[in-house]
Amino acid sequence: MLELAVAHVLYDRYPDFSEGRLAKIRSHVVSRASCAVVARELDLGATLAERAQGLPEDELKRLSRNRNVLAALLEAALAALFLEHGFAKIESAIVGAFSSRIEYALTSFVDHKTELQEALAREGKPVAYVVLDAEGPPHDRRFTCAVVVGGEELGVGFGRSKKAAEQEAAQQALERLGIGPASA
C-alpha cells in the first residue's frame, strides 16, 4: 500500500520525470529509514511504550526507539488501516504522512551507491564494498565499510548499518572520481 500510494502520487505530480528517477525517489521514500522517520513524527514509539505489556521497562524503552521496530510498527499500522478501511480511504493519509520524505527525496541526493554503480558500469568497472569493522552490541552496531574499485579503496564510510556506511563510502568515491553531485 505504501509503495502504491507513493508511486501514484509521484507519477501524478511529476509526469515529466523518467521512470528511473521516479523509481529512485519512490525507493527512498518507502525505505525502512523513511518509515522510521515517519513513525517518529507520528510518535508511534511513545504509543508503543504506553500500551505494550509484559516487557521490562528498559527493554520497552529500547524497542520504542529502535529504527527497525519503529518502521515495522508503522508498516503494521498501515496494514491494519488498509484492512479496516481499504486503500482508497487511506491513500491520502499515507501521502500526507510521507510528504516530508517525498520532498526530501526530491531535493536531496539519496542514493550514492546506485549513482556510483551506474557511473562505473558505463566504464566497465566493477565496484565492491568491504566491511572493515563492526563494533558494539547487536542492537547498537557501528559499521565501517570501504568501497573498492579496481583493487583501490576510493572511500570509507561509517554508519549504524552496513547500508549507511556503504552509502557514505560511495559518496566519498563519487567525490574523489569527480562524478558526484558535489562536483557538479
Sequence and secondary structure as in RCSB ss.txt:
>XXXX:A:sequence
MLELAVAHVLYDRYPDFSEGRLAKIRSHVVSRASCAVVARELDLGATLAERAQGLPEDELKRLSRNRNVLAALLE
AALAALFLEHGFAKIESAIVGAFSSRIEYALTSFVDHKTELQEALAREGKPVAYVVLDAEGPPHDRRFTCAVVVG
GEELGVGFGRSKKAAEQEAAQQALERLGIGPASA
>XXXX:A:secstr
 HHHHHHHHHHHH TTS HHHHHHHHHHHTSHHHHHHHHHHTTHHHHHHHH  SS HHHHHHHTT HHHHHHHHH
HHHHHHHHHH HHHHHHHHHHHTHHHHHHHHHS   HHHHHHHHHHHTT  EEEEEEEEES GGG EEEEEEEET
TEEEEEEEESSHHHHHHHHHHHHHHHHT SGGG 
